[in-house]
Amino acid sequence: METHIESHGNSNAGTKRKQGKLTDQYPVVKRNRFNGMTEEEVMKRGLPDYLRDSLDIVFVGINPGLAAAYTGNYYTGPGNHFWKCLLLSGFIEQPMTAKDDTQLFRDYNIGFTNMVARTTKGSNDLSKKELEEGGKILTVKMQQYQPRIVVFNGKVSYQVFSKKKKFHFGLQEECVEGTNTRIWVMPSSSARCAQLPRASDKAPFFEALKRCRNYLKGESNTVVDEQKEFVFANLTLKGFPRKSTVTST
C-alpha cells in the first residue's frame, strides 16, 4: 500500500533554510571562576602551612590547585569529599567546609601542608624534581613539628615520599625518619577517585584513622592489633591516571 502526502500552501517546499545558531541571538558569556583574576594570577597565590608542635594529625596534599589557591583554603575543590568524610567518621560534630580549615587547626589539633608549595592547574604540571624536593622539605617539617600522625591524602604523594611502589593503605610500619611520627596512607579524597566515588566509600579510612589517633594517644582501653585494626591489607586501587590518585588541595 502506498501512502501519498500532499503539501498544501508551502511556497518554500523543497527549499532548505539555514538554521541560525542560538548564540547569534544570545552571545555566550564566558564565566570567570576567579572574580576577574586570570589563571596566571591565581597561580601566584599559595596556601599557608597549618603546623605547630605536637599536632595529632597533619594531612598532606600534593600541591595547591587553582580553586584552593584562589580561596586560600584546603580541600576546597568541587566535589572533594574531605570535609564530608570528617563528619561521617566522627572527627567533627557539625558540618564544616574548606572555609573552616583554621578552626579545624585551632580546635581539633589537625594541621595541613602540601608536598609542593607551587600552585598549578593540575599535579601533572609538577616536575619529578619538584616532587622529590618536596618530599625532603616535608621530612624536615615533620622532624621540626613532630605530629602524632602524618596522613598522605592520596597514594602518589606517599610513593614519592617513601620511594616505595608496594605498600598498603592505612597505618605503615615505619615512622618519619628521625621522629616518632606514624604514617597513614589513604586514597585521595578527590571526586576523581573513580573506584571510590562517594564520600561514604572513603569514610572508613577516616574512621580507622580516628581510632588510630585515639589508640596512639592512649585513649583505648583494649589491646589493639595494629595490623588488624589499622591496615587495609587487601585493598588495591588500580587503573588510575596519575592526576586521579593525587590530591591537589
C-alpha positions in Angstrom: 0.0 0.0 0.0 1.3 3.4 -1.0 0.7 6.5 1.1 0.6 9.9 -0.6 1.2 13.0 1.4 0.4 16.3 -0.3 1.9 19.6 0.7 -0.6 22.5 0.5 0.3 26.2 0.5 4.0 25.8 1.2 5.8 28.0 -1.3 9.2 27.1 0.2 8.7 23.4 -0.3 12.0 21.8 -1.3 14.0 24.8 -0.2 16.4 24.2 2.7 16.7 27.1 5.1 19.8 27.7 7.1 19.0 27.4 10.7 20.5 30.2 12.8 22.6 29.5 15.8 21.2 30.2 19.2 24.4 32.0 20.1 23.6 34.5 17.2 20.8 35.9 19.4 22.3 35.1 22.8 26.1 35.5 22.9 28.0 33.1 25.1 29.3 34.8 28.2 32.4 33.0 29.4 32.2 32.6 33.2 35.1 33.8 35.2 35.9 31.4 38.1 38.1 33.8 39.9 36.3 37.1 40.0 38.3 38.7 37.3 41.7 37.1 38.1 43.4 35.2 35.4 44.7 31.7 36.0 48.2 33.0 35.8 47.4 35.5 38.6 45.8 32.7 40.7 48.9 30.5 40.3 51.0 33.2 42.0 49.0 32.5 45.2 49.5 29.6 47.5 48.4 28.0 50.8 49.8 28.6 54.2 51.0 25.7 56.3 48.9 25.0 59.4 51.6 23.5 61.6 52.6 23.7 65.2 54.2 21.4 67.7 52.5 18.2 68.8 49.5 18.1 66.5 47.5 14.9 66.5 47.3 14.7 62.7 48.7 16.6 59.7 47.1 16.0 56.3 49.4 16.2 53.3 48.2 17.0 49.8 50.4 17.1 46.7 50.2 20.9 45.9 47.6 23.7 45.8 45.1 23.6 42.9 43.6 26.7 41.4 40.4 26.7 43.5 42.4 26.3 46.7 44.9 28.9 45.8 42.1 31.4 44.9 40.1 30.9 48.1 43.2 30.3 50.4 41.6 27.2 51.9 42.4 23.5 51.9 40.4 20.9 50.0 38.0 23.4 48.5 37.9 21.8 45.0 34.4 21.0 43.7 33.3 17.5 44.7 36.2 16.9 47.2 34.9 14.6 49.9 37.4 15.6 52.6 35.1 17.7 54.7 32.2 15.4 54.4 34.4 12.4 55.4 35.4 14.2 58.6 31.8 14.5 59.5 30.8 10.9 58.5 33.7 9.5 60.5 33.0 11.4 63.7 36.1 13.6 63.6 33.9 16.6 63.8 30.4 17.0 65.3 28.9 19.6 62.9 29.4 20.0 59.2 32.4 22.1 58.1 33.7 23.4 54.8 37.0 24.4 53.5 36.4 27.9 55.0 36.8 26.2 58.4 40.3 24.9 57.9 41.7 27.3 60.5 39.0 26.2 63.0 40.0 22.6 62.5 43.6 23.6 63.2 42.7 25.6 66.2 40.0 23.4 67.9 40.8 19.9 66.7 44.6 19.8 66.7 44.6 18.9 63.0 47.1 20.5 60.6 47.6 20.9 56.9 50.5 21.1 54.5 51.5 20.1 50.9 54.4 18.2 49.3 55.0 21.1 46.9 54.1 24.7 47.6 53.7 25.8 44.0 50.2 26.2 42.6 49.4 24.5 39.3 46.3 23.7 37.2 47.0 20.1 37.9 49.5 17.9 39.7 50.8 16.7 36.3 52.4 20.1 35.9 54.8 19.3 38.7 58.3 18.0 37.7 59.8 14.9 39.3 62.5 17.1 40.7 59.9 19.3 42.4 58.2 16.3 43.9 61.4 14.8 45.2 62.5 18.1 46.7 59.0 18.5 48.2 59.4 15.1 50.0 62.7 16.3 51.6 61.1 19.5 52.7 58.1 17.6 54.2 60.5 15.4 56.1 62.2 18.5 57.7 58.8 19.9 58.6 57.7 16.7 60.3 61.0 16.5 62.2 60.5 20.0 63.4 56.9 19.8 64.5 56.6 16.0 65.2 52.8 15.4 64.9 51.4 12.1 66.1 50.4 11.0 62.6 51.1 12.4 59.2 48.4 11.4 56.7 49.1 11.2 52.9 45.8 12.1 51.2 46.5 10.1 48.0 48.8 7.3 47.3 51.1 9.0 44.8 52.3 11.6 47.3 53.3 8.7 49.7 55.0 6.9 46.8 57.1 9.9 46.1 57.9 10.5 49.8 58.8 6.9 50.6 60.1 5.8 47.2 58.0 2.6 47.6 55.9 1.1 44.8 54.3 -1.5 47.0 52.5 -0.6 50.2 49.2 -0.9 51.9 46.6 1.7 52.8 46.3 2.6 56.4 49.0 2.7 59.1 52.5 2.0 57.9 55.1 0.1 59.9 57.8 2.9 59.7 57.8 6.3 61.2 59.0 9.5 59.6 62.8 9.4 59.7 64.2 10.9 63.0 60.8 11.1 64.6 58.1 9.0 66.3 55.5 10.3 63.8 53.5 7.5 62.4 52.5 7.4 58.7 49.0 6.8 57.4 48.1 6.5 53.7 44.6 6.8 52.3 43.0 7.0 48.9 42.6 10.5 47.6 39.5 12.4 48.9 39.2 13.9 45.4 36.0 13.2 43.5 38.2 11.9 40.7 38.9 8.8 42.7 36.6 6.7 40.4 36.8 3.4 42.3 35.6 5.1 45.5 33.2 7.6 44.0 31.2 8.5 47.1 32.2 10.1 50.4 30.7 7.0 52.2 33.2 4.9 50.2 36.1 6.8 51.7 34.8 7.4 55.2 36.1 4.0 56.5 39.7 5.3 56.1 38.8 8.3 58.2 37.1 6.2 60.8 40.1 3.9 61.1 42.3 7.0 61.3 40.3 8.4 64.2 40.6 5.1 66.1 44.3 5.0 65.4 44.7 8.5 66.8 42.8 7.6 69.9 44.9 4.5 70.3 48.2 6.4 69.9 47.0 8.9 72.4 46.4 6.1 74.9 42.7 6.6 74.9 42.0 2.9 74.1 41.4 0.6 77.0 41.8 -2.6 75.0 44.8 -4.3 73.5 45.0 -3.4 69.8 46.5 -5.4 67.0 47.7 -2.7 64.6 47.7 -5.0 61.6 44.1 -6.0 62.1 42.7 -2.7 63.2 44.5 -0.1 61.1 45.8 -1.8 57.9 43.7 -2.2 54.8 45.8 -5.1 53.6 43.5 -6.4 50.8 42.7 -3.1 49.2 44.3 -2.3 45.9 43.3 0.6 43.7 44.4 0.1 40.1 44.0 1.8 36.8 44.1 5.4 38.0 45.8 8.0 35.8 48.3 9.9 37.9 46.1 13.0 38.4 43.3 10.9 39.7 45.3 9.5 42.6 46.9 12.7 43.7 45.1 15.2 45.9 45.7 18.8 45.0 44.2 20.8 47.8 
